[in-house]
């Protein structure tokens, strides 16, 4: 009503009207708010653009990194959709020997025999996505490359696809085959070592070696010849793979053969068998009909000495590598060792046999000297030998003990060498004092023979053949089965021979009387004679 203005004018002297700004402050406030919002939007937009730019750059960098990884991967990488390659890396093209793989069918680059396997893998990957399938394939090329694949089903651009990675495993397979071959070769060498160490016959060991050579070196035939230095000839000892067997006892001359050249040169010879002259140098007419192309002749050397040669033959041209030659040399070394061991063992056996014969000749000389001294018949020891050994075999004595029994028989009275002639050659009965001296001859035999290791196992008869079953014998008074079996058997024969042949103090008895005498001794000092006599009769053995 104007009062406010009048009061205001009265007190302040003027009248204030509302200004434009005051009257429109809300408009300016709204405008400011819009400006603020606009500035915020601009700032937010710039931030968003910066973020998008950063993320775009990160994505580009990530794509670049993955591209570098894929393009420089040491494995081939393929993505296959509906059988067509939609993505590949350069290494995949290199492995498959192609310049470009995109939009092409992978099966066209795989060996014909492996394509069915590839189709089965793709079906499995489609039906079971996420499960990795591993398999090997051969590329459709003339090379012997072998590729190992790993495939898994994935989604690519909204479609079912197969992600495949693969790499060349040819070298790995080659290494694996080499290892398997080396293991097989070690098994072969071990089998031959066992054959050698177990003392198998040389022919068996060399035959095994020939068979393993043919099997391992992929050749057609092999043989081994052993050198006879005295005759300067090589004898065939083992062979395998020949269509016509080598005649028995065939040998070849060292001067006109490839084998002789290898021995003289002490190194392997490779002989091409292209003409008649070269076939003749094989030294075996049967080899000329085998249509061999190549022959390798390896000398067998052990301890610096040539023991023979191994020959291997092929009907096709070989292309052996270093490992092939190394194995041949190793097997030749094994053959040389086998032959050397055989010659060594044979030499030792011959030496032992000669030594044994020398020992036997010595003890035969001792026994003969005693027979001459005691005026016994020359065939006394021979009779005892024949009958005692026959009875021992009949009673089941081991054959390995026969040699000691034989020596014991020959030396049964060797202790009498120390008995004075006046007692040993006395024509009549001995006195008690003379019997005491005579009964010392087993002890003399023991003293003489026990110090000789070679004759110690033969002591049972010289030392114990005067022991009695009831313990009344000498020198130890043994009884029953404590008396060595050899001595018990010999005692029966010794009594039989003594009774049935003339002695200086009496004539020999008839055989029937001697048998009755032995049978009557049952229960007394010679009851063992009775037991052996019954055993002999039960086996139809007669005293003659």
Secondary structure, 3 states (H helix, E strand, C coil): CCHHHHHHHHHHCCCCCCCHHHHCHHHHHHHHHHHHHHHHHHHHHHHHHHHHHHHHHHHHHHHHHHHHHHHHCCCEEEEEECCEEEEECHHHHHHCCCCCCCCCEHHHHECHHHHHHHHHHHHHHHHCCCCCEEEEECECCCCCCCEEEEEEEEEECCEEEEEEEEEECHHHHHHHHHHHHHHHHHHHHHHHHHHHHCCCCHHHHHHHHHHHHHHHHCCCEEEEEEEECCCCEEEEEEEECCCCCCCCCCEEEHHHCHHHHHHHHCCCEEEECCCHHHHHCCCCHHHHHCCCCEEEEEEEEECCEEEEEEEEEECCCCCCCHHHHHHHHHHHHHHHHHHHHHHHHHHHHHHHHHHHHHHHHHHHHHHHHHHHHHCCCCCHHHHHHHHHHHHHHHCCCCHHHHHHHHHHHHCCCHHHHHCCHHHHCCCCCCCHHHHHHHCCHHHHHHHHHCCCHHHHCCHHHHHHCCCCCCCCCCCCCCCHHHCCHHHHHHHHHHHHHHHHCCECCECCCCHHHHHHHHHHCCCCCCHHHHHHHHHHHHCCCCCC
